[in-house]
Amino acid sequence: MYRDKKFLAIIPARGGSKGIKDKNIINLKNKPLISYTIEAAKKSDVFDEIMVTTDSKKIAEVAKKYGASVPFLRPVELSTDTANSIDVIIHTLNYYINKNINFDYFILLQPTSPLRKAEDILSAVKLLFEKNANSIVSICEVEHSPLFSNTLPEDLNLSKFIREEVKNKRRQDLPKYYRINGAIYISKVDYFLKVKDFYSEKSYAYIMPADRSIDIDNYLDLKLAELLLEEIYEDKRNK
C-alpha cells in the first residue's frame, strides 16, 4: 500500500491484434511483452493487487507465470476491435466491488509500453498526491511539431501547407507540444465510476521521456524497443 491507500493495477491484454499476432505476449528480448509491465508494477511496490484482464487463456497463463492475477476471462463483447477501454475498466472495477474488495485508486498499465519503469509509476503516484488529483495521465513531447502538419487537397498542392505564423521559424523557437503516450493512467475509483473519463476536473500530466514512451503497435515499434532495451542492458553490464 502507498500512503495507506489501496491501489489496483489493471493490465488490459486481449488476445486479438491486427498489427502483430499475439502482440501482448510476443517475444521481446527473450521475454513476453506483457512481462515487462507486470515486473515494473511489482517492482514499484505500489499495488495491493496486479491483475490482467484478458479474453485469452494463453495470455492468462503467461500473466500468472509472471505474478499477476487473472480472476476472470473478459467477456466476448469487451474483447473485440471496437471494445471501449472505458467499458473494460468499469467491468473490472465492478468485478471487485461485487466481491466487496475495495480500492481507492486504480492504475491502467498497457502492456504495449515495455520501457515504462517502476520509477515512472512511483513518480506518477507521487504527482497524484502532490496535486491532490483525481487522475494522472502520462505524456511525452511529440517527435515532430504538429505545426508542420496539415491536410492535403486532392491535387497535392502545398501552397498553404505551412501556416504563415510558423514559416521561417526555427524548430527550437516553436512551442512544445505533447502527446498521450499510453503508459500510465491513474484515477480515483469512485471518481472514474462517476465521470468515466481520465481528462476531467483535477487531471494532470506526468511527463515521460521519449525513450520510455515507445508504444508497441507494429514490428517497427518492436524493433525500436529491442534496440533501446539492448542499450539499457549494455549500460547495466558496464556499471
Biotite code that builds the C-alpha atoms (Angstrom):
import biotite.structure as struc

atoms = struc.array([
    struc.Atom([0.000, 0.000, 0.000], chain_id="A", res_id=1, res_name="MET", atom_name="CA", element="C"),
    struc.Atom([1.086, 3.581, -0.666], chain_id="A", res_id=2, res_name="TYR", atom_name="CA", element="C"),
    struc.Atom([0.252, 6.188, 1.945], chain_id="A", res_id=3, res_name="ARG", atom_name="CA", element="C"),
    struc.Atom([-2.482, 3.976, 3.368], chain_id="A", res_id=4, res_name="ASP", atom_name="CA", element="C"),
    struc.Atom([-4.363, 3.976, 0.061], chain_id="A", res_id=5, res_name="LYS", atom_name="CA", element="C"),
    struc.Atom([-5.245, 0.813, -1.808], chain_id="A", res_id=6, res_name="LYS", atom_name="CA", element="C"),
    struc.Atom([-4.100, 0.595, -5.433], chain_id="A", res_id=7, res_name="PHE", atom_name="CA", element="C"),
    struc.Atom([-5.200, -1.807, -8.164], chain_id="A", res_id=8, res_name="LEU", atom_name="CA", element="C"),
    struc.Atom([-3.107, -2.316, -11.302], chain_id="A", res_id=9, res_name="ALA", atom_name="CA", element="C"),
    struc.Atom([-5.236, -3.097, -14.356], chain_id="A", res_id=10, res_name="ILE", atom_name="CA", element="C"),
    struc.Atom([-3.296, -4.508, -17.308], chain_id="A", res_id=11, res_name="ILE", atom_name="CA", element="C"),
    struc.Atom([-5.585, -4.884, -20.364], chain_id="A", res_id=12, res_name="PRO", atom_name="CA", element="C"),
    struc.Atom([-4.413, -7.585, -22.778], chain_id="A", res_id=13, res_name="ALA", atom_name="CA", element="C"),
    struc.Atom([-6.936, -9.003, -25.196], chain_id="A", res_id=14, res_name="ARG", atom_name="CA", element="C"),
    struc.Atom([-5.952, -11.891, -27.435], chain_id="A", res_id=15, res_name="GLY", atom_name="CA", element="C"),
    struc.Atom([-6.750, -10.418, -30.843], chain_id="A", res_id=16, res_name="GLY", atom_name="CA", element="C"),
    struc.Atom([-4.396, -7.997, -32.592], chain_id="A", res_id=17, res_name="SER", atom_name="CA", element="C"),
    struc.Atom([-4.475, -6.762, -36.168], chain_id="A", res_id=18, res_name="LYS", atom_name="CA", element="C"),
    struc.Atom([-0.901, -5.491, -36.394], chain_id="A", res_id=19, res_name="GLY", atom_name="CA", element="C"),
    struc.Atom([1.107, -8.215, -34.635], chain_id="A", res_id=20, res_name="ILE", atom_name="CA", element="C"),
    struc.Atom([-0.231, -11.717, -33.911], chain_id="A", res_id=21, res_name="LYS", atom_name="CA", element="C"),
    struc.Atom([-0.356, -12.406, -30.155], chain_id="A", res_id=22, res_name="ASP", atom_name="CA", element="C"),
    struc.Atom([1.154, -8.959, -29.653], chain_id="A", res_id=23, res_name="LYS", atom_name="CA", element="C"),
    struc.Atom([0.744, -8.817, -25.883], chain_id="A", res_id=24, res_name="ASN", atom_name="CA", element="C"),
    struc.Atom([2.870, -11.937, -25.379], chain_id="A", res_id=25, res_name="ILE", atom_name="CA", element="C"),
    struc.Atom([5.213, -11.604, -28.354], chain_id="A", res_id=26, res_name="ILE", atom_name="CA", element="C"),
    struc.Atom([8.870, -12.251, -27.598], chain_id="A", res_id=27, res_name="ASN", atom_name="CA", element="C"),
    struc.Atom([10.885, -9.138, -26.713], chain_id="A", res_id=28, res_name="LEU", atom_name="CA", element="C"),
    struc.Atom([14.485, -9.819, -25.697], chain_id="A", res_id=29, res_name="LYS", atom_name="CA", element="C"),
    struc.Atom([13.629, -13.401, -24.661], chain_id="A", res_id=30, res_name="ASN", atom_name="CA", element="C"),
    struc.Atom([10.598, -12.417, -22.569], chain_id="A", res_id=31, res_name="LYS", atom_name="CA", element="C"),
    struc.Atom([6.893, -11.983, -23.404], chain_id="A", res_id=32, res_name="PRO", atom_name="CA", element="C"),
    struc.Atom([5.919, -8.359, -23.924], chain_id="A", res_id=33, res_name="LEU", atom_name="CA", element="C"),
    struc.Atom([3.417, -8.311, -21.045], chain_id="A", res_id=34, res_name="ILE", atom_name="CA", element="C"),
    struc.Atom([6.087, -9.442, -18.557], chain_id="A", res_id=35, res_name="SER", atom_name="CA", element="C"),
    struc.Atom([7.799, -6.032, -18.643], chain_id="A", res_id=36, res_name="TYR", atom_name="CA", element="C"),
    struc.Atom([4.640, -4.292, -17.411], chain_id="A", res_id=37, res_name="THR", atom_name="CA", element="C"),
    struc.Atom([3.933, -6.898, -14.715], chain_id="A", res_id=38, res_name="ILE", atom_name="CA", element="C"),
    struc.Atom([7.522, -6.699, -13.467], chain_id="A", res_id=39, res_name="GLU", atom_name="CA", element="C"),
    struc.Atom([7.518, -2.879, -13.390], chain_id="A", res_id=40, res_name="ALA", atom_name="CA", element="C"),
    struc.Atom([4.256, -2.928, -11.430], chain_id="A", res_id=41, res_name="ALA", atom_name="CA", element="C"),
    struc.Atom([5.671, -5.427, -8.929], chain_id="A", res_id=42, res_name="LYS", atom_name="CA", element="C"),
    struc.Atom([8.933, -3.525, -8.553], chain_id="A", res_id=43, res_name="LYS", atom_name="CA", element="C"),
    struc.Atom([7.104, -0.253, -7.872], chain_id="A", res_id=44, res_name="SER", atom_name="CA", element="C"),
    struc.Atom([5.622, -1.797, -4.693], chain_id="A", res_id=45, res_name="ASP", atom_name="CA", element="C"),
    struc.Atom([2.583, 0.460, -5.105], chain_id="A", res_id=46, res_name="VAL", atom_name="CA", element="C"),
    struc.Atom([-0.101, -2.138, -5.673], chain_id="A", res_id=47, res_name="PHE", atom_name="CA", element="C"),
    struc.Atom([-2.304, -4.247, -3.446], chain_id="A", res_id=48, res_name="ASP", atom_name="CA", element="C"),
    struc.Atom([-3.220, -6.291, -6.499], chain_id="A", res_id=49, res_name="GLU", atom_name="CA", element="C"),
    struc.Atom([-1.840, -6.539, -10.021], chain_id="A", res_id=50, res_name="ILE", atom_name="CA", element="C"),
    struc.Atom([-4.412, -8.025, -12.378], chain_id="A", res_id=51, res_name="MET", atom_name="CA", element="C"),
    struc.Atom([-4.652, -8.747, -16.089], chain_id="A", res_id=52, res_name="VAL", atom_name="CA", element="C"),
    struc.Atom([-7.978, -8.504, -17.896], chain_id="A", res_id=53, res_name="THR", atom_name="CA", element="C"),
    struc.Atom([-7.910, -10.720, -20.976], chain_id="A", res_id=54, res_name="THR", atom_name="CA", element="C"),
    struc.Atom([-10.117, -12.988, -23.062], chain_id="A", res_id=55, res_name="ASP", atom_name="CA", element="C"),
    struc.Atom([-7.182, -15.287, -23.864], chain_id="A", res_id=56, res_name="SER", atom_name="CA", element="C"),
    struc.Atom([-6.306, -18.401, -21.841], chain_id="A", res_id=57, res_name="LYS", atom_name="CA", element="C"),
    struc.Atom([-2.813, -18.270, -23.346], chain_id="A", res_id=58, res_name="LYS", atom_name="CA", element="C"),
    struc.Atom([-2.233, -14.692, -22.141], chain_id="A", res_id=59, res_name="ILE", atom_name="CA", element="C"),
    struc.Atom([-3.771, -15.567, -18.770], chain_id="A", res_id=60, res_name="ALA", atom_name="CA", element="C"),
    struc.Atom([-1.244, -18.369, -18.239], chain_id="A", res_id=61, res_name="GLU", atom_name="CA", element="C"),
    struc.Atom([1.685, -16.121, -19.145], chain_id="A", res_id=62, res_name="VAL", atom_name="CA", element="C"),
    struc.Atom([0.396, -13.355, -16.857], chain_id="A", res_id=63, res_name="ALA", atom_name="CA", element="C"),
    struc.Atom([0.060, -15.762, -13.930], chain_id="A", res_id=64, res_name="LYS", atom_name="CA", element="C"),
    struc.Atom([3.564, -17.109, -14.547], chain_id="A", res_id=65, res_name="LYS", atom_name="CA", element="C"),
    struc.Atom([4.971, -13.593, -14.057], chain_id="A", res_id=66, res_name="TYR", atom_name="CA", element="C"),
    struc.Atom([2.955, -12.948, -10.904], chain_id="A", res_id=67, res_name="GLY", atom_name="CA", element="C"),
    struc.Atom([-0.247, -11.208, -11.996], chain_id="A", res_id=68, res_name="ALA", atom_name="CA", element="C"),
    struc.Atom([-3.719, -12.358, -11.034], chain_id="A", res_id=69, res_name="SER", atom_name="CA", element="C"),
    struc.Atom([-6.312, -13.207, -13.674], chain_id="A", res_id=70, res_name="VAL", atom_name="CA", element="C"),
    struc.Atom([-9.557, -13.506, -11.708], chain_id="A", res_id=71, res_name="PRO", atom_name="CA", element="C"),
    struc.Atom([-11.770, -13.866, -14.786], chain_id="A", res_id=72, res_name="PHE", atom_name="CA", element="C"),
    struc.Atom([-11.699, -14.113, -18.568], chain_id="A", res_id=73, res_name="LEU", atom_name="CA", element="C"),
    struc.Atom([-13.057, -10.992, -20.200], chain_id="A", res_id=74, res_name="ARG", atom_name="CA", element="C"),
    struc.Atom([-16.470, -11.398, -21.877], chain_id="A", res_id=75, res_name="PRO", atom_name="CA", element="C"),
    struc.Atom([-16.633, -11.554, -25.673], chain_id="A", res_id=76, res_name="VAL", atom_name="CA", element="C"),
    struc.Atom([-18.361, -8.181, -26.047], chain_id="A", res_id=77, res_name="GLU", atom_name="CA", element="C"),
    struc.Atom([-15.393, -6.482, -24.343], chain_id="A", res_id=78, res_name="LEU", atom_name="CA", element="C"),
    struc.Atom([-12.790, -8.276, -26.466], chain_id="A", res_id=79, res_name="SER", atom_name="CA", element="C"),
    struc.Atom([-13.478, -7.021, -29.995], chain_id="A", res_id=80, res_name="THR", atom_name="CA", element="C"),
    struc.Atom([-11.513, -4.486, -32.057], chain_id="A", res_id=81, res_name="ASP", atom_name="CA", element="C"),
    struc.Atom([-14.194, -1.918, -31.242], chain_id="A", res_id=82, res_name="THR", atom_name="CA", element="C"),
    struc.Atom([-14.326, -2.606, -27.497], chain_id="A", res_id=83, res_name="ALA", atom_name="CA", element="C"),
    struc.Atom([-14.036, 0.570, -25.434], chain_id="A", res_id=84, res_name="ASN", atom_name="CA", element="C"),
    struc.Atom([-11.234, 0.680, -22.847], chain_id="A", res_id=85, res_name="SER", atom_name="CA", element="C"),
    struc.Atom([-13.524, 2.653, -20.523], chain_id="A", res_id=86, res_name="ILE", atom_name="CA", element="C"),
    struc.Atom([-16.004, -0.236, -20.522], chain_id="A", res_id=87, res_name="ASP", atom_name="CA", element="C"),
    struc.Atom([-13.177, -2.703, -19.839], chain_id="A", res_id=88, res_name="VAL", atom_name="CA", element="C"),
    struc.Atom([-12.072, -0.657, -16.818], chain_id="A", res_id=89, res_name="ILE", atom_name="CA", element="C"),
    struc.Atom([-15.613, -0.322, -15.462], chain_id="A", res_id=90, res_name="ILE", atom_name="CA", element="C"),
    struc.Atom([-16.190, -4.062, -15.902], chain_id="A", res_id=91, res_name="HIS", atom_name="CA", element="C"),
    struc.Atom([-13.013, -4.760, -13.896], chain_id="A", res_id=92, res_name="THR", atom_name="CA", element="C"),
    struc.Atom([-13.817, -2.284, -11.126], chain_id="A", res_id=93, res_name="LEU", atom_name="CA", element="C"),
    struc.Atom([-17.354, -3.635, -10.794], chain_id="A", res_id=94, res_name="ASN", atom_name="CA", element="C"),
    struc.Atom([-15.997, -7.183, -10.512], chain_id="A", res_id=95, res_name="TYR", atom_name="CA", element="C"),
    struc.Atom([-14.066, -6.214, -7.377], chain_id="A", res_id=96, res_name="TYR", atom_name="CA", element="C"),
    struc.Atom([-16.898, -4.083, -5.979], chain_id="A", res_id=97, res_name="ILE", atom_name="CA", element="C"),
    struc.Atom([-19.252, -7.055, -6.318], chain_id="A", res_id=98, res_name="ASN", atom_name="CA", element="C"),
    struc.Atom([-16.718, -9.145, -4.390], chain_id="A", res_id=99, res_name="LYS", atom_name="CA", element="C"),
    struc.Atom([-16.612, -6.478, -1.641], chain_id="A", res_id=100, res_name="ASN", atom_name="CA", element="C"),
    struc.Atom([-12.966, -5.787, -2.483], chain_id="A", res_id=101, res_name="ILE", atom_name="CA", element="C"),
    struc.Atom([-12.427, -2.055, -2.454], chain_id="A", res_id=102, res_name="ASN", atom_name="CA", element="C"),
    struc.Atom([-9.622, 0.074, -3.893], chain_id="A", res_id=103, res_name="PHE", atom_name="CA", element="C"),
    struc.Atom([-9.032, 3.807, -3.587], chain_id="A", res_id=104, res_name="ASP", atom_name="CA", element="C"),
    struc.Atom([-7.183, 4.142, -6.900], chain_id="A", res_id=105, res_name="TYR", atom_name="CA", element="C"),
    struc.Atom([-6.506, 2.103, -9.998], chain_id="A", res_id=106, res_name="PHE", atom_name="CA", element="C"),
    struc.Atom([-3.666, 2.452, -12.483], chain_id="A", res_id=107, res_name="ILE", atom_name="CA", element="C"),
    struc.Atom([-4.149, 1.284, -16.054], chain_id="A", res_id=108, res_name="LEU", atom_name="CA", element="C"),
    struc.Atom([-0.840, -0.042, -17.400], chain_id="A", res_id=109, res_name="LEU", atom_name="CA", element="C"),
    struc.Atom([-0.930, -1.034, -21.046], chain_id="A", res_id=110, res_name="GLN", atom_name="CA", element="C"),
    struc.Atom([1.368, -3.991, -21.850], chain_id="A", res_id=111, res_name="PRO", atom_name="CA", element="C"),
    struc.Atom([2.454, -2.268, -25.056], chain_id="A", res_id=112, res_name="THR", atom_name="CA", element="C"),
    struc.Atom([4.661, 0.140, -23.049], chain_id="A", res_id=113, res_name="SER", atom_name="CA", element="C"),
    struc.Atom([7.546, -2.158, -22.063], chain_id="A", res_id=114, res_name="PRO", atom_name="CA", element="C"),
    struc.Atom([10.053, 0.646, -21.363], chain_id="A", res_id=115, res_name="LEU", atom_name="CA", element="C"),
    struc.Atom([7.944, 2.285, -18.670], chain_id="A", res_id=116, res_name="ARG", atom_name="CA", element="C"),
    struc.Atom([9.872, 1.870, -15.408], chain_id="A", res_id=117, res_name="LYS", atom_name="CA", element="C"),
    struc.Atom([8.774, 1.226, -11.844], chain_id="A", res_id=118, res_name="ALA", atom_name="CA", element="C"),
    struc.Atom([10.194, 4.689, -11.147], chain_id="A", res_id=119, res_name="GLU", atom_name="CA", element="C"),
    struc.Atom([7.698, 6.172, -13.612], chain_id="A", res_id=120, res_name="ASP", atom_name="CA", element="C"),
    struc.Atom([4.809, 4.551, -11.768], chain_id="A", res_id=121, res_name="ILE", atom_name="CA", element="C"),
    struc.Atom([6.137, 5.834, -8.437], chain_id="A", res_id=122, res_name="LEU", atom_name="CA", element="C"),
    struc.Atom([6.702, 9.345, -9.791], chain_id="A", res_id=123, res_name="SER", atom_name="CA", element="C"),
    struc.Atom([3.200, 9.452, -11.269], chain_id="A", res_id=124, res_name="ALA", atom_name="CA", element="C"),
    struc.Atom([1.723, 8.353, -7.917], chain_id="A", res_id=125, res_name="VAL", atom_name="CA", element="C"),
    struc.Atom([3.811, 10.991, -6.140], chain_id="A", res_id=126, res_name="LYS", atom_name="CA", element="C"),
    struc.Atom([2.402, 13.633, -8.527], chain_id="A", res_id=127, res_name="LEU", atom_name="CA", element="C"),
    struc.Atom([-1.108, 12.318, -7.848], chain_id="A", res_id=128, res_name="LEU", atom_name="CA", element="C"),
    struc.Atom([-0.795, 13.162, -4.166], chain_id="A", res_id=129, res_name="PHE", atom_name="CA", element="C"),
    struc.Atom([1.170, 16.380, -4.668], chain_id="A", res_id=130, res_name="GLU", atom_name="CA", element="C"),
    struc.Atom([-1.609, 17.717, -6.908], chain_id="A", res_id=131, res_name="LYS", atom_name="CA", element="C"),
    struc.Atom([-4.419, 16.125, -4.896], chain_id="A", res_id=132, res_name="ASN", atom_name="CA", element="C"),
    struc.Atom([-5.516, 14.941, -8.325], chain_id="A", res_id=133, res_name="ALA", atom_name="CA", element="C"),
    struc.Atom([-8.476, 12.912, -9.461], chain_id="A", res_id=134, res_name="ASN", atom_name="CA", element="C"),
    struc.Atom([-6.392, 11.496, -12.296], chain_id="A", res_id=135, res_name="SER", atom_name="CA", element="C"),
    struc.Atom([-2.906, 11.434, -13.798], chain_id="A", res_id=136, res_name="ILE", atom_name="CA", element="C"),
    struc.Atom([-2.085, 10.557, -17.415], chain_id="A", res_id=137, res_name="VAL", atom_name="CA", element="C"),
    struc.Atom([1.414, 10.052, -18.801], chain_id="A", res_id=138, res_name="SER", atom_name="CA", element="C"),
    struc.Atom([2.511, 12.082, -21.813], chain_id="A", res_id=139, res_name="ILE", atom_name="CA", element="C"),
    struc.Atom([5.696, 12.802, -23.751], chain_id="A", res_id=140, res_name="CYS", atom_name="CA", element="C"),
    struc.Atom([6.893, 15.518, -26.081], chain_id="A", res_id=141, res_name="GLU", atom_name="CA", element="C"),
    struc.Atom([5.903, 14.938, -29.707], chain_id="A", res_id=142, res_name="VAL", atom_name="CA", element="C"),
    struc.Atom([8.618, 13.824, -32.104], chain_id="A", res_id=143, res_name="GLU", atom_name="CA", element="C"),
    struc.Atom([7.590, 16.409, -34.720], chain_id="A", res_id=144, res_name="HIS", atom_name="CA", element="C"),
    struc.Atom([5.696, 19.630, -34.172], chain_id="A", res_id=145, res_name="SER", atom_name="CA", element="C"),
    struc.Atom([2.067, 19.435, -35.372], chain_id="A", res_id=146, res_name="PRO", atom_name="CA", element="C"),
    struc.Atom([2.528, 22.987, -36.663], chain_id="A", res_id=147, res_name="LEU", atom_name="CA", element="C"),
    struc.Atom([4.335, 21.403, -39.621], chain_id="A", res_id=148, res_name="PHE", atom_name="CA", element="C"),
    struc.Atom([1.432, 19.027, -40.283], chain_id="A", res_id=149, res_name="SER", atom_name="CA", element="C"),
    struc.Atom([-1.668, 19.648, -42.355], chain_id="A", res_id=150, res_name="ASN", atom_name="CA", element="C"),
    struc.Atom([-4.253, 18.018, -44.573], chain_id="A", res_id=151, res_name="THR", atom_name="CA", element="C"),
    struc.Atom([-3.659, 17.741, -48.328], chain_id="A", res_id=152, res_name="LEU", atom_name="CA", element="C"),
    struc.Atom([-6.001, 18.697, -51.177], chain_id="A", res_id=153, res_name="PRO", atom_name="CA", element="C"),
    struc.Atom([-6.671, 16.117, -53.882], chain_id="A", res_id=154, res_name="GLU", atom_name="CA", element="C"),
    struc.Atom([-4.163, 17.750, -56.262], chain_id="A", res_id=155, res_name="ASP", atom_name="CA", element="C"),
    struc.Atom([-1.404, 17.535, -53.559], chain_id="A", res_id=156, res_name="LEU", atom_name="CA", element="C"),
    struc.Atom([-0.839, 21.311, -53.698], chain_id="A", res_id=157, res_name="ASN", atom_name="CA", element="C"),
    struc.Atom([1.475, 22.546, -50.898], chain_id="A", res_id=158, res_name="LEU", atom_name="CA", element="C"),
    struc.Atom([0.864, 26.286, -51.319], chain_id="A", res_id=159, res_name="SER", atom_name="CA", element="C"),
    struc.Atom([-0.938, 26.611, -47.965], chain_id="A", res_id=160, res_name="LYS", atom_name="CA", element="C"),
    struc.Atom([0.522, 23.572, -46.239], chain_id="A", res_id=161, res_name="PHE", atom_name="CA", element="C"),
    struc.Atom([2.733, 25.502, -43.797], chain_id="A", res_id=162, res_name="ILE", atom_name="CA", element="C"),
    struc.Atom([0.947, 28.094, -41.689], chain_id="A", res_id=163, res_name="ARG", atom_name="CA", element="C"),
    struc.Atom([2.165, 31.652, -42.129], chain_id="A", res_id=164, res_name="GLU", atom_name="CA", element="C"),
    struc.Atom([2.873, 32.087, -38.408], chain_id="A", res_id=165, res_name="GLU", atom_name="CA", element="C"),
    struc.Atom([5.480, 29.295, -38.429], chain_id="A", res_id=166, res_name="VAL", atom_name="CA", element="C"),
    struc.Atom([7.148, 29.924, -41.769], chain_id="A", res_id=167, res_name="LYS", atom_name="CA", element="C"),
    struc.Atom([10.876, 30.590, -41.487], chain_id="A", res_id=168, res_name="ASN", atom_name="CA", element="C"),
    struc.Atom([10.846, 29.885, -37.744], chain_id="A", res_id=169, res_name="LYS", atom_name="CA", element="C"),
    struc.Atom([13.460, 27.649, -36.184], chain_id="A", res_id=170, res_name="ARG", atom_name="CA", element="C"),
    struc.Atom([12.122, 24.480, -34.613], chain_id="A", res_id=171, res_name="ARG", atom_name="CA", element="C"),
    struc.Atom([13.572, 25.439, -31.212], chain_id="A", res_id=172, res_name="GLN", atom_name="CA", element="C"),
    struc.Atom([11.573, 28.699, -31.315], chain_id="A", res_id=173, res_name="ASP", atom_name="CA", element="C"),
    struc.Atom([8.242, 26.903, -31.602], chain_id="A", res_id=174, res_name="LEU", atom_name="CA", element="C"),
    struc.Atom([6.115, 25.984, -28.573], chain_id="A", res_id=175, res_name="PRO", atom_name="CA", element="C"),
    struc.Atom([6.448, 22.464, -27.191], chain_id="A", res_id=176, res_name="LYS", atom_name="CA", element="C"),
    struc.Atom([3.652, 20.034, -27.958], chain_id="A", res_id=177, res_name="TYR", atom_name="CA", element="C"),
    struc.Atom([2.928, 16.812, -26.100], chain_id="A", res_id=178, res_name="TYR", atom_name="CA", element="C"),
    struc.Atom([1.008, 13.608, -26.795], chain_id="A", res_id=179, res_name="ARG", atom_name="CA", element="C"),
    struc.Atom([-0.570, 10.868, -24.693], chain_id="A", res_id=180, res_name="ILE", atom_name="CA", element="C"),
    struc.Atom([1.973, 8.028, -24.616], chain_id="A", res_id=181, res_name="ASN", atom_name="CA", element="C"),
    struc.Atom([-0.324, 5.274, -23.300], chain_id="A", res_id=182, res_name="GLY", atom_name="CA", element="C"),
    struc.Atom([1.977, 4.126, -20.485], chain_id="A", res_id=183, res_name="ALA", atom_name="CA", element="C"),
    struc.Atom([0.213, 5.241, -17.272], chain_id="A", res_id=184, res_name="ILE", atom_name="CA", element="C"),
    struc.Atom([-3.367, 6.210, -16.435], chain_id="A", res_id=185, res_name="TYR", atom_name="CA", element="C"),
    struc.Atom([-4.263, 6.763, -12.758], chain_id="A", res_id=186, res_name="ILE", atom_name="CA", element="C"),
    struc.Atom([-7.660, 7.592, -11.324], chain_id="A", res_id=187, res_name="SER", atom_name="CA", element="C"),
    struc.Atom([-9.630, 7.572, -8.108], chain_id="A", res_id=188, res_name="LYS", atom_name="CA", element="C"),
    struc.Atom([-12.008, 4.637, -8.375], chain_id="A", res_id=189, res_name="VAL", atom_name="CA", element="C"),
    struc.Atom([-15.140, 6.446, -7.217], chain_id="A", res_id=190, res_name="ASP", atom_name="CA", element="C"),
    struc.Atom([-14.414, 9.488, -9.385], chain_id="A", res_id=191, res_name="TYR", atom_name="CA", element="C"),
    struc.Atom([-13.844, 7.381, -12.508], chain_id="A", res_id=192, res_name="PHE", atom_name="CA", element="C"),
    struc.Atom([-17.046, 5.427, -11.989], chain_id="A", res_id=193, res_name="LEU", atom_name="CA", element="C"),
    struc.Atom([-18.862, 8.758, -11.839], chain_id="A", res_id=194, res_name="LYS", atom_name="CA", element="C"),
    struc.Atom([-17.291, 10.606, -14.800], chain_id="A", res_id=195, res_name="VAL", atom_name="CA", element="C"),
    struc.Atom([-15.970, 7.655, -16.878], chain_id="A", res_id=196, res_name="LYS", atom_name="CA", element="C"),
    struc.Atom([-13.066, 9.782, -18.081], chain_id="A", res_id=197, res_name="ASP", atom_name="CA", element="C"),
    struc.Atom([-9.388, 10.448, -17.292], chain_id="A", res_id=198, res_name="PHE", atom_name="CA", element="C"),
    struc.Atom([-9.452, 14.056, -18.545], chain_id="A", res_id=199, res_name="TYR", atom_name="CA", element="C"),
    struc.Atom([-11.923, 15.783, -16.279], chain_id="A", res_id=200, res_name="SER", atom_name="CA", element="C"),
    struc.Atom([-11.563, 18.050, -13.257], chain_id="A", res_id=201, res_name="GLU", atom_name="CA", element="C"),
    struc.Atom([-8.185, 17.936, -11.476], chain_id="A", res_id=202, res_name="LYS", atom_name="CA", element="C"),
    struc.Atom([-6.497, 15.816, -14.146], chain_id="A", res_id=203, res_name="SER", atom_name="CA", element="C"),
    struc.Atom([-2.741, 16.334, -14.550], chain_id="A", res_id=204, res_name="TYR", atom_name="CA", element="C"),
    struc.Atom([0.046, 15.213, -16.855], chain_id="A", res_id=205, res_name="ALA", atom_name="CA", element="C"),
    struc.Atom([3.040, 13.111, -15.884], chain_id="A", res_id=206, res_name="TYR", atom_name="CA", element="C"),
    struc.Atom([5.777, 13.834, -18.437], chain_id="A", res_id=207, res_name="ILE", atom_name="CA", element="C"),
    struc.Atom([7.928, 10.901, -19.565], chain_id="A", res_id=208, res_name="MET", atom_name="CA", element="C"),
    struc.Atom([10.975, 10.937, -21.849], chain_id="A", res_id=209, res_name="PRO", atom_name="CA", element="C"),
    struc.Atom([10.531, 9.763, -25.429], chain_id="A", res_id=210, res_name="ALA", atom_name="CA", element="C"),
    struc.Atom([12.821, 6.746, -24.999], chain_id="A", res_id=211, res_name="ASP", atom_name="CA", element="C"),
    struc.Atom([10.487, 5.293, -22.348], chain_id="A", res_id=212, res_name="ARG", atom_name="CA", element="C"),
    struc.Atom([7.335, 6.165, -24.306], chain_id="A", res_id=213, res_name="SER", atom_name="CA", element="C"),
    struc.Atom([7.533, 3.527, -27.038], chain_id="A", res_id=214, res_name="ILE", atom_name="CA", element="C"),
    struc.Atom([4.052, 2.073, -27.646], chain_id="A", res_id=215, res_name="ASP", atom_name="CA", element="C"),
    struc.Atom([4.234, -1.259, -29.482], chain_id="A", res_id=216, res_name="ILE", atom_name="CA", element="C"),
    struc.Atom([1.777, -1.175, -32.375], chain_id="A", res_id=217, res_name="ASP", atom_name="CA", element="C"),
    struc.Atom([3.795, -2.680, -35.220], chain_id="A", res_id=218, res_name="ASN", atom_name="CA", element="C"),
    struc.Atom([7.070, -4.503, -35.926], chain_id="A", res_id=219, res_name="TYR", atom_name="CA", element="C"),
    struc.Atom([8.993, -1.241, -36.315], chain_id="A", res_id=220, res_name="LEU", atom_name="CA", element="C"),
    struc.Atom([7.994, -0.257, -32.760], chain_id="A", res_id=221, res_name="ASP", atom_name="CA", element="C"),
    struc.Atom([9.037, -3.713, -31.578], chain_id="A", res_id=222, res_name="LEU", atom_name="CA", element="C"),
    struc.Atom([12.452, -3.412, -33.219], chain_id="A", res_id=223, res_name="LYS", atom_name="CA", element="C"),
    struc.Atom([12.993, 0.031, -31.703], chain_id="A", res_id=224, res_name="LEU", atom_name="CA", element="C"),
    struc.Atom([12.080, -1.317, -28.261], chain_id="A", res_id=225, res_name="ALA", atom_name="CA", element="C"),
    struc.Atom([14.601, -4.157, -28.736], chain_id="A", res_id=226, res_name="GLU", atom_name="CA", element="C"),
    struc.Atom([17.362, -1.684, -29.573], chain_id="A", res_id=227, res_name="LEU", atom_name="CA", element="C"),
    struc.Atom([16.561, 0.541, -26.592], chain_id="A", res_id=228, res_name="LEU", atom_name="CA", element="C"),
    struc.Atom([16.435, -2.452, -24.238], chain_id="A", res_id=229, res_name="LEU", atom_name="CA", element="C"),
    struc.Atom([19.803, -3.609, -25.567], chain_id="A", res_id=230, res_name="GLU", atom_name="CA", element="C"),
    struc.Atom([21.230, -0.192, -24.695], chain_id="A", res_id=231, res_name="GLU", atom_name="CA", element="C"),
    struc.Atom([19.787, -0.453, -21.185], chain_id="A", res_id=232, res_name="ILE", atom_name="CA", element="C"),
    struc.Atom([21.271, -3.941, -20.683], chain_id="A", res_id=233, res_name="TYR", atom_name="CA", element="C"),
    struc.Atom([24.627, -2.775, -22.072], chain_id="A", res_id=234, res_name="GLU", atom_name="CA", element="C"),
    struc.Atom([24.684, 0.180, -19.652], chain_id="A", res_id=235, res_name="ASP", atom_name="CA", element="C"),
    struc.Atom([23.970, -2.178, -16.750], chain_id="A", res_id=236, res_name="LYS", atom_name="CA", element="C"),
    struc.Atom([26.759, -4.532, -17.819], chain_id="A", res_id=237, res_name="ARG", atom_name="CA", element="C"),
    struc.Atom([29.236, -1.686, -17.975], chain_id="A", res_id=238, res_name="ASN", atom_name="CA", element="C"),
    struc.Atom([28.456, -0.362, -14.476], chain_id="A", res_id=239, res_name="LYS", atom_name="CA", element="C"),
])
